[in-house]
Amino acid sequence: MISVQKEFILCGLGVILALWQILTLPCLVVTAGGQRLLMKEAVAGMALSLRFIHSVQKTPVEEFLVVNEACNELTLTATKYQSFGVGLPFLPGEGEFTQEGDYFYLRGQNRHFKELGLRVGKGTELSLSIADKYLPVYEDYAPGTLVELKLVPLWKGLVIDE
């Protein structure tokens, strides 16, 4: 009788441990206006990009990010843009600057973010590309809507409203 109880307890502990490992998997969660748009398992090196029209220069900008090794931060690796001006990077200390055709690239920026909070802007056409998913948030959300990108454990991503 005692051995059956021990087996039952060990089996129960195994199930709890397995469930805990699943619920603590790192996930990238994207919300807009407090509603979940996307939840995807975060893996080291997973790439994503933010695209928008610069509010002052009125030219396209794309920022490239990756999930870090620990899956707890997003790292800005490069920015692609078409014009110089207010709010656009240009200093040599900000990365390696190159020109390719009509675009300027600033690579090696290595800026780290625990989370990103963005706002849909009037005429800025904010969109996100994450793995194979394209999210044109400007098409579905009014200017001023908060768009958040967070790396969280699966359990936390599940409790965010849909």
Secondary structure, DSSP 8 states (H G I E B T S, - for coil): -HHHHHHHHHHHHHHHHHHHHHHT-EEEEEEETTEEEEEEE--TT-EEEEEEE-TTT-SEEEEEEEE-TTSS-EEEEEEEES---TTS---GGG-EEEEETTEEEEEEEEEEESEEEEE--TTT--EEEETTEEE-HHHHS-TT-EEEEEEEEHHHHHTS--
